[in-house]
Amino acid sequence: MPGPAQSPRSGFTIVESLVALTLFAVGLLGMAGTPAAIQRLSTAARQRAEVAALGWSRLEELRATGCGARASGSAVTRGIVERWTLSSAAGVTLASDSLRLPPARDGTPREFGFDAAFPC
C-alpha cells in the first residue's frame, strides 16, 4: 500500500534566506561608500582645475608684462602656495610656475608645475 503523497514545498529555506540577506547587505554597504568616493573625487578634480587656472593665469600675466618688468616671486591664493621663477637665455624668458596644494589625507604632497617661454 502506498504511503501518503507528499506535496512539494513552496517557499525558501532558512539557508537560502540568509544567503540572500547577506548578499543584499553587502550590496548596500558597497553603495553606501559610493557617495563618499564621489565627493572625494569631485573635490580633487575641483582643486586640480583651480590649480590649472591659477598657474596658467600667472603665466599669462608674466607674458603680458614687459621683459624688463618680469620678476620671480611667490604668492598664496586660497591655500595654494605658488612660486614662479624666471630665467633668460638668447632673447627668451623661461618661466616656471610651481603650485602646491595642502597634503592629501594620506600625507602625499600635491605639487603641480607649468612652464612657458616668452620672447624678449
Secondary structure, DSSP 8 states (H G I E B T S, - for coil): ----------S--HHHHHHHHHHHHHHHHHHHHHHHHHHHHHHHHHHHHHHHHHHHHHHHHHHHS-GGG---EEEEETTEEEEEEEEEETTEEEEEEEEEE---TT---EEEEEEEEEE-
